[in-house]
Amino acid sequence: EEEMRPWYYTWSLMCRNFPAGSDILKTTLTDTSAGVYAVAGKHNGKLTVALVNVGDEDKTVTLNFSQPMNNAQVYLYEEDQMPKNPDGFPVPVKEMQNLGNTYSTTVKAQSFILFTKLRE
């Protein structure tokens, strides 16, 4: 009967996709002053990458994967967009069959994007 708080959206995605025992992978950002932060991890062969833009400007980010990122779900949190199911839990904005080894995306100001591989 109580609506979930907005911060629950991103925290639930992080906890679900970076569970205990995850291997946190080294990430490198070429422009560290941009206000964009990234984390990547693997758990039971499943790769997850999360990006957050805490800045006031949209930023274009290019992701480089060591192996193709296929069969991925994409979750998005923006001030006016956080897709949820009827119970208030996050749902993906899209499923992508092949992100390939390189994928460019725009991370809007004050937003969060999470890419997670569904299966091998």
C-alpha positions as CSV (number, residue, x, y, z in Angstrom):
1,E,0.0,0.0,0.0
2,E,3.0,2.3,0.1
3,E,4.7,3.4,-3.1
4,M,8.4,2.6,-3.3
5,R,10.8,5.5,-3.0
6,P,12.6,6.6,-6.2
7,W,16.0,5.7,-4.9
8,Y,14.9,2.1,-4.6
9,Y,14.8,1.8,-8.3
10,T,18.6,2.1,-8.9
11,W,19.5,0.3,-5.6
12,S,17.4,-2.7,-6.4
13,L,19.0,-3.0,-9.9
14,M,22.5,-2.8,-8.4
15,C,21.8,-5.3,-5.7
16,R,20.1,-7.8,-8.1
17,N,22.8,-7.5,-10.8
18,F,25.9,-7.2,-8.6
19,P,25.2,-9.9,-5.9
20,A,27.7,-11.1,-3.3
21,G,30.5,-13.0,-4.9
22,S,30.5,-10.8,-8.1
23,D,33.9,-10.2,-9.7
24,I,34.2,-6.4,-10.1
25,L,36.0,-5.7,-13.3
26,K,38.4,-2.9,-14.1
27,T,36.7,0.0,-16.0
28,T,38.4,2.9,-17.6
29,L,36.8,6.2,-18.6
30,T,38.7,8.4,-21.0
31,D,37.2,11.7,-19.7
32,T,37.1,11.5,-15.9
33,S,36.0,15.1,-15.5
34,A,32.7,14.4,-17.3
35,G,30.6,13.4,-14.2
36,V,30.0,9.9,-15.7
37,Y,30.9,6.9,-13.5
38,A,30.9,3.2,-14.5
39,V,31.1,-0.1,-12.9
40,A,31.2,-3.6,-14.5
41,G,31.0,-7.0,-12.9
42,K,30.5,-10.7,-13.6
43,H,28.6,-13.2,-11.6
44,N,28.2,-16.8,-12.8
45,G,29.2,-15.8,-16.3
46,K,26.7,-12.9,-16.5
47,L,28.2,-9.5,-17.4
48,T,26.6,-6.3,-16.0
49,V,27.7,-2.7,-16.8
50,A,26.2,0.3,-15.0
51,L,26.7,4.0,-15.9
52,V,25.6,7.0,-13.9
53,N,25.8,10.6,-15.0
54,V,25.8,12.9,-12.0
55,G,26.6,16.0,-14.2
56,D,24.3,18.6,-15.6
57,E,24.9,17.8,-19.3
58,D,24.1,14.7,-21.4
59,K,27.2,12.7,-22.2
60,T,28.0,10.2,-25.0
61,V,29.7,7.1,-23.8
62,T,31.2,4.3,-25.9
63,L,31.4,0.9,-24.2
64,N,34.1,-1.5,-25.3
65,F,33.6,-5.1,-24.3
66,S,36.2,-7.8,-24.4
67,Q,33.6,-10.2,-25.9
68,P,30.4,-9.4,-27.7
69,M,27.6,-8.4,-25.3
70,N,24.7,-10.4,-26.7
71,N,21.2,-11.0,-25.3
72,A,21.2,-8.0,-23.0
73,Q,18.5,-6.2,-21.1
74,V,18.8,-2.4,-20.7
75,Y,17.3,-0.6,-17.6
76,L,17.0,3.2,-17.4
77,Y,16.4,5.6,-14.6
78,E,15.7,9.3,-15.4
79,E,13.8,11.8,-13.4
80,D,10.6,11.3,-15.5
81,Q,11.3,7.8,-16.7
82,M,11.7,4.7,-14.6
83,P,9.7,1.8,-16.1
84,K,8.1,-0.4,-13.5
85,N,5.8,-3.4,-13.3
86,P,2.5,-3.1,-11.5
87,D,4.2,-4.0,-8.2
88,G,6.7,-1.1,-8.6
89,F,9.8,-3.2,-9.5
90,P,12.1,-2.1,-12.4
91,V,11.5,-3.5,-15.9
92,P,13.9,-3.2,-18.8
93,V,13.3,-0.5,-21.4
94,K,14.5,-2.9,-24.1
95,E,16.2,-6.1,-24.9
96,M,19.1,-6.1,-27.3
97,Q,20.1,-9.2,-29.1
98,N,23.6,-8.0,-30.1
99,L,25.4,-5.0,-28.6
100,G,28.6,-6.3,-30.2
101,N,32.1,-5.5,-28.8
102,T,31.5,-1.7,-29.0
103,Y,28.3,0.2,-28.2
104,S,27.7,4.0,-28.0
105,T,24.9,5.6,-26.0
106,T,24.0,8.9,-24.6
107,V,23.7,9.1,-20.8
108,K,21.4,11.9,-20.0
109,A,22.2,14.3,-17.1
110,Q,21.2,13.0,-13.7
111,S,20.5,9.5,-15.0
112,F,21.4,5.8,-14.7
113,I,21.7,3.1,-17.3
114,L,22.3,-0.6,-16.6
115,F,23.1,-3.2,-19.2
116,T,22.9,-6.9,-18.1
117,K,23.5,-10.0,-20.1
118,L,20.6,-12.4,-19.9
119,R,22.4,-15.6,-20.8
120,E,25.4,-17.0,-22.7
